[in-house]
């Protein structure tokens, strides 16, 4: 059963150009993974997962998929079989653990992923995949029309997969859509981004009481990207 979001994978047509953008966003150069035989990639270590940019034959940058880890997984990462048409893989997490040990300069310990957003036209199939097949805890299942419709929240390893089902008339299928980064001091983080030339919206109150959020407007590869400061304890 999956116990952690090992990596969040972004597919890009031009790796060098994408690295230049994300280096500004994350404030440091990436590391190069030791993954022989795999496409060229760049990794940044966050507090609760790893961001991976991978060179791919795609027309534009996109949030490609997720790699989950499990102690019982085989050494080699493998695609999880399912019918939703999204990239979900399962591995043992050893490559990312080695990356964290060997490339400390590529780690961003003060920054994490709060949640990954997945849009779908079949919430029940998502429950079957992530909860039934992969054993990830379904923390919440609710319908909020003003936020898009039925929403599922799967939780593993201090990271949430937020699934939004927009309705039966939506023919877009299922696809990963956006990222929300979590930072302890949003004002300071937004100021640091501005100094690096990254455009960020004004800070505002989040949907969850006590949270504060801002939208990243540049250097995010066209992927909807949010910054979140969690509620104070």
C-alpha positions as CSV (number, residue, x, y, z in Angstrom):
1,X,0.0,0.0,0.0
2,X,1.3,3.5,-0.8
3,X,2.4,5.5,2.2
4,X,4.0,8.6,0.7
5,X,3.9,10.9,-2.4
6,X,7.5,10.3,-3.4
7,X,7.7,12.7,-6.4
8,X,5.4,15.1,-8.3
9,X,6.3,14.9,-12.0
10,X,6.1,17.9,-14.4
11,X,6.7,17.0,-18.1
12,X,8.4,19.7,-20.2
13,X,9.4,20.0,-23.9
14,X,12.6,22.0,-23.2
15,X,14.2,20.9,-19.9
16,X,16.8,23.7,-19.7
17,X,14.2,26.5,-20.2
18,X,11.9,24.9,-17.6
19,X,14.8,24.6,-15.1
20,X,15.5,28.3,-15.5
21,X,11.9,29.1,-14.6
22,X,11.7,26.7,-11.7
23,X,15.1,27.8,-10.3
24,X,13.6,31.3,-9.9
25,X,10.5,29.9,-8.3
26,X,12.2,27.5,-5.8
27,X,15.3,29.7,-5.2
28,X,18.0,27.2,-6.0
29,X,19.5,25.0,-8.7
30,X,18.1,21.5,-9.0
31,X,19.9,18.2,-8.5
32,X,20.4,15.7,-11.3
33,X,18.9,12.3,-10.3
34,X,21.0,9.1,-10.6
35,X,18.4,7.2,-12.7
36,X,20.3,5.5,-15.6
37,X,18.2,4.7,-18.7
38,X,15.6,7.3,-17.8
39,X,14.8,10.6,-19.7
40,X,16.8,13.7,-18.7
41,X,15.3,15.2,-15.5
42,X,15.9,17.7,-12.7
43,X,14.9,17.3,-9.0
44,X,14.2,19.6,-6.1
45,X,13.8,18.2,-2.7
46,X,10.9,19.7,-0.6
47,X,10.0,18.9,3.0
48,X,7.5,16.2,2.1
49,X,8.1,15.2,-1.5
50,X,10.4,15.8,-4.6
51,X,9.5,18.0,-7.6
52,X,10.7,16.4,-10.8
53,X,11.0,18.1,-14.2
54,X,11.4,15.6,-17.0
55,X,12.1,16.1,-20.6
56,X,9.2,14.7,-22.7
57,X,7.7,14.9,-26.1
58,X,4.8,17.1,-25.1
59,X,3.6,20.3,-26.8
60,X,3.7,22.4,-23.6
61,X,4.6,22.1,-19.9
62,X,2.1,20.1,-17.8
63,X,1.6,18.4,-14.5
64,X,2.2,14.9,-15.7
65,X,1.7,12.7,-12.7
66,X,2.8,11.3,-9.3
67,X,5.1,8.7,-8.1
68,X,4.0,7.0,-4.8
69,X,6.2,5.0,-2.6
70,X,5.6,1.9,-0.5
71,X,7.9,-0.3,1.5
72,X,6.6,-3.4,-0.3
73,X,7.1,-2.0,-3.8
74,X,9.5,-3.5,-6.2
75,X,12.9,-1.9,-6.7
76,X,12.0,-0.6,-10.2
77,X,9.2,1.9,-10.5
78,X,6.1,0.6,-12.3
79,X,2.9,2.1,-13.6
80,X,-0.2,1.4,-11.5
81,X,-2.8,-0.3,-13.8
82,X,-6.1,1.6,-13.9
83,X,-8.6,3.1,-16.4
84,X,-8.4,6.8,-15.6
85,X,-5.7,7.7,-18.1
86,X,-3.4,9.5,-15.7
87,X,0.3,8.8,-14.9
88,X,0.5,7.1,-11.4
89,X,3.5,5.1,-10.6
90,X,4.7,3.1,-7.5
91,X,8.2,2.5,-6.3
92,X,10.3,1.9,-3.2
93,X,11.5,5.5,-2.7
94,X,15.2,4.6,-2.7
95,X,16.2,6.9,-5.5
96,X,14.8,9.9,-3.8
97,X,16.2,9.0,-0.5
98,X,19.7,8.7,-2.1
99,X,19.1,12.1,-3.8
100,X,18.3,13.8,-0.5
101,X,21.5,12.4,1.1
102,X,23.9,13.1,-1.8
103,X,22.6,16.5,-3.0
104,X,21.9,18.7,-0.1
105,X,22.2,21.9,-2.2
106,X,19.1,20.9,-4.1
107,X,16.9,20.6,-1.0
108,X,14.3,23.2,0.0
109,X,13.6,22.2,3.6
110,X,11.3,25.2,4.4
111,X,9.0,24.5,1.5
112,X,6.5,21.7,0.9
113,X,3.6,20.7,-1.2
114,X,0.3,21.3,0.6
115,X,-1.8,19.6,-2.0
116,X,-1.9,18.4,-5.6
117,X,-5.1,19.1,-7.6
118,X,-6.7,16.5,-9.8
119,X,-9.8,17.2,-11.9
120,X,-12.0,14.4,-12.9
121,X,-15.4,13.4,-14.3
122,X,-15.5,10.2,-12.2
123,X,-14.9,10.7,-8.5
124,X,-15.9,7.1,-7.7
125,X,-13.2,5.7,-10.0
126,X,-10.7,7.9,-8.2
127,X,-11.8,6.4,-4.9
128,X,-11.4,3.0,-6.4
129,X,-7.8,3.8,-7.5
130,X,-6.4,5.8,-4.7
131,X,-8.2,4.3,-1.7
132,X,-9.2,0.9,-2.8
133,X,-6.2,-0.1,-5.0
134,X,-3.4,2.0,-3.4
135,X,-4.7,2.1,0.2
136,X,-4.4,5.9,0.6
137,X,-6.7,7.3,3.3
138,X,-9.7,9.1,2.0
139,X,-9.8,11.9,4.6
140,X,-12.9,13.7,3.3
141,X,-15.6,13.3,0.6
142,X,-17.9,16.3,0.3
143,X,-19.9,18.3,-2.3
144,X,-19.3,22.1,-2.4
145,X,-20.9,23.5,-5.5
146,X,-19.3,26.9,-5.1
147,X,-15.9,25.3,-5.1
148,X,-16.5,23.2,-8.2
149,X,-18.6,20.2,-7.1
150,X,-17.8,17.0,-5.4
151,X,-14.4,17.1,-3.7
152,X,-12.3,14.2,-2.4
153,X,-9.2,14.6,-0.2
154,X,-6.7,11.7,0.0
155,X,-4.0,12.1,2.6
156,X,-0.6,10.4,2.8
157,X,2.8,11.5,4.1
158,X,1.8,15.0,5.1
159,X,0.5,15.8,1.6
160,X,-3.0,15.9,0.2
161,X,-4.4,14.9,-3.2
162,X,-7.4,17.1,-3.8
163,X,-9.8,15.6,-6.4
164,X,-12.5,17.8,-7.9
165,X,-15.4,16.3,-9.8
166,X,-17.0,19.1,-11.8
167,X,-20.1,17.2,-12.9
168,X,-21.4,14.5,-15.3
169,X,-21.5,17.0,-18.2
170,X,-17.8,17.5,-18.0
171,X,-16.1,15.6,-20.9
172,X,-12.6,16.6,-20.0
173,X,-11.8,13.3,-18.3
174,X,-9.3,13.0,-15.6
175,X,-6.0,15.0,-15.4
176,X,-3.6,16.5,-12.9
177,X,-4.2,20.2,-12.8
178,X,-2.4,22.3,-10.2
179,X,-0.1,22.6,-7.2
180,X,-0.3,24.3,-3.8
181,X,3.0,25.0,-2.0
182,X,3.0,25.4,1.7
183,X,5.3,27.9,3.4
184,X,5.4,29.0,7.1
185,X,5.7,32.8,6.4
186,X,3.8,33.8,3.3
187,X,4.7,37.5,3.5
188,X,8.4,36.8,3.7
189,X,8.2,34.1,1.0
190,X,6.2,36.4,-1.4
191,X,8.8,39.2,-0.8
192,X,11.7,36.8,-1.6
193,X,9.9,35.7,-4.8
194,X,9.4,39.3,-5.9
195,X,13.1,39.9,-5.4
196,X,13.9,37.0,-7.7
197,X,11.5,38.5,-10.4
198,X,8.6,36.1,-9.8
199,X,5.2,37.7,-10.0
200,X,2.8,36.9,-7.1
201,X,-0.7,38.1,-6.4
202,X,-1.6,40.0,-3.2
203,X,-1.9,37.9,-0.1
204,X,-5.5,37.1,0.8
205,X,-7.4,34.9,3.2
206,X,-7.7,31.2,2.2
207,X,-10.8,29.0,2.1
208,X,-9.8,27.2,5.3
209,X,-10.2,29.4,8.3
210,X,-6.9,30.9,9.4
211,X,-5.0,30.2,6.2
212,X,-3.5,32.8,3.9
213,X,-2.8,32.3,0.2
214,X,-1.3,34.0,-2.8
215,X,-1.3,33.0,-6.5
216,X,1.9,32.6,-8.4
217,X,1.7,34.5,-11.7
218,X,5.0,33.7,-13.4
219,X,7.8,31.1,-13.5
220,X,5.4,28.3,-12.8
221,X,5.4,26.7,-16.3
222,X,1.8,27.7,-16.9
223,X,0.6,25.2,-14.1
224,X,-1.9,26.8,-11.7
225,X,0.2,27.3,-8.6
226,X,-0.8,28.6,-5.2
227,X,1.2,29.5,-2.0
228,X,-0.4,28.7,1.3
229,X,0.4,29.7,4.8
230,X,-1.3,27.2,7.2
231,X,-3.4,28.4,10.1
232,X,-1.5,29.2,13.3
233,X,-1.8,26.5,16.0
